[in-house]
Amino acid sequence: LQRIRSLMKGDLILDTRNVLEVEEVQKLGFRYEGVGREAL
């Protein structure tokens, strides 16, 4: 995920399959939206 973050212009991750750990993604500086999950 760190490599992906360094290549992205923005900071939004849209997890349509809910396969990512929310806390891990947010620690790396991403804004996280999981489809079908409650808003954090």
GILINWO-V816137 format. One record per run of one state. SS is the DSSP state (2 for helix, 1 for strand, 0 for the rest). FROM is the first residue (numbers start at 1). LEN is the number of residues. Records with the same first field share a line. If there is no record, write none. Layout:
# GILINWO-V816137
SS->FROM-LEN + FROM-LEN
This chain:
# GILINWO-V816137
0->1-1 + 8-4 + 16-6 + 28-3 + 35-6
2->2-6 + 22-6
1->12-4 + 31-4
